[in-house]
Amino acid sequence: YNWDEKVMIFLSTSELATLMAAPQSEHQFYHDTFKGQPGREGTLIKTFKWTPAPQGNAYFINASSEDKSAGTKYQASVSLSASEFYLLKKLIDHSFLYLLGWDAALLR
């Protein structure tokens, strides 16, 4: 694996919830890193696509990052088995309290 070409995309809690609520549906999230910044908007685009396998026993994740100012585009694809998705879902379910900041109130 070439770590210089890695793709990092951060999903919001809303995007994660959308994905976890309907994993058998296809989802695509689009992030313009510099949205709202004149002169920079549209220069760094990241996309995340979630696709269930036709048989329903696996999932495919595609992430891409395009930096138009540097002229680079990177893409990564990963497949998840049903058991790997189960573990991912458990980890995300557990982390929601912390991602939303509710852990401080609930653990008092």
N, C-alpha and C positions, 0 to 999 in steps of 0.2 A: 504494500500500500504506500502511495506517495503522500505523505503528510503535508507537503507544500500545496497540494491540490484538494485538501479537505474542504468540506462544505459544512458550515455551521449555521443553523437557523434556530431561533428561539420561538417556540410557540407560546401564545398567551394561555392563561387558564381557560378562557372562553373557547379557544381553538382546541385545546386538549379535551375539554368537556364535550364539545361537538363530536370529536373523533371517538371518544370512549362511549358516548351514548349511541352511536350508530356505526360500529366498526365494519358492518357488512355493506356499507354504502361507500361510494367513492367520494373523497374529499380533496380539495386543493386550496391551499392558502398562499397568498401572494403578499410579499413584503417589499415595500420601497423604503429602503433604509433612511434615505434623506428626504422623505416626503415632507413638503411644506418648507423646504429650504431652497430659496431661489438660486438657480444656477447649479444646484447639486441634485435636485429632484430627478429621479429616473436613471441616475448613474450607477446605483448599486441595487440590483433586483435579486430577490431570493424567492424561490418557490418550493413548496412542499406538497407532494402528491401522495395520497394513500389510496391504494387499490386492492380490494379483496380478490383473491384468486377465484376463478370461475367455480371450482369445486367447493369453495367456502372453507377450506382447511388451511389456508395460509393467507398472508398479506404481503403486499409489495410497497415499499417506501422509496420514492424518488425525491431527491433534493438537488436543487441547482442554485448556483450563485453566478451572476453575471455582473462584472465590474466594467462598465462601458468606458470609464475614464482610463483604465489600465489596459483595456482590450482583452480581458481574460474571461473565460467562462469555464466553470467546473461543474461536474455533475457526479452524483453518487447514487447508487441503487442498492437496496438491501431487501432481502426477503425475510419474513418472520413466519415461523411455524405457529400452529395454534397454541402449542405449549409456551413458546416464547412470548406470544401475545398475552397469554394468561399472566405470566410473570410481569410483563411490562404494565399491564392494567393494574395489578396489585400494587406495584411501586407507585404508579401515578395516583391511584386512589388514596394511598397512605400519605402522599406528599401534598395533597390539596390543602389540608389544614395549614401547612407551613407556607405554601405558595400564596395563600390568601391572607396570611398573617393572623389567622384565628387561633393558632397554637398558644399565643401569649394570653389570650383571654380564657381559653378553655383549660389551660394547665395551671391556673392560679389556685 
